[in-house]
């Protein structure tokens, strides 16, 4: 399935037998705020992710930020899917 935000492809995933999936997301641009993420697997599932700006004294962004973003996207998609009754 294809994962999109603001019309841009930000990832791909394959669901398991139960319909669950995980995927890293790669945004090509960064704009702080709430962004809708759509998982298109024949039926469109939507969730949201918050992009935040933080400051640091050096170094690069860590994997914890990406993991947090992925968690909220997947949690949102799961909630929408539960409400839709599969």
N, C-alpha and C positions, 0 to 999 in steps of 0.2 A: 504494500500500500504506500501511497505517497502522502507525506506530511507537508503542509503548506502554511505560510503565514504571510499576510498582506500580498497574496498572489505569487509569492516566490516559494519554490521547493526548498525546504529546510531539512529534509530527511526522508528516509525510506524504512519500512519495517515489514516483517512477515509475522502474522498472527499464528499462535500455536493452536492446538485442537480445541482449546477452551475459548479462543478468541482474544486472549491476552497478548500484548506485545510491548516491547521496549525498544527505544531507538535514541541514539544521540541526535541532537538538533544542532544545525550549523547555520546561524544567521549570517547573511552576507553584509548586512548593515546593522548598526546598533542605534536604537532610538529608545531612550528611557520611557517606561510606561507599560501599560497593559496591552498585550497583543494576542489576538485570537489565533489559535492553531487548529487546522482542519486536517483530520485523518480521512482520506478518501479511499474507502475499500468497497466501493459499490454503494454504500450508504455513507453519508458524510457525518462524521463525529466531530464535535468541536470541544475545545477546551481553551484555557487562557494561560498565558505566562507573563510574569512581570519581569521586565528588564530594569535593573537598577544600576545606578552609577555610585561607585564607592571610591574612596581615595586610599592610597597606600604610600608607604615611604620608600617603596622600591620593589623590584622583582616583577614577576608577571602574574597574570590571573591564574588561580589554581583550579583544580578539578572539582573542588567542593561547590563552587558557584555553578558550574555546568550541571553537576549532579542535582543541585537544588532546583534549577530550572526544569530539568527533565522530570523530576518528581512531580512538580506542580502541573506540568502539561499532562502527564500520564494520569494523575489523580483527577484532573478535570475531565479528561476523555473518559475515564472509567465511570465517573459520576453521570455524565451524559448518557453513556451506554446503559447504565443501570436504569435510568429514568425512561429510556426508550424501550426497555424490556427485551432487548436483544432482538 
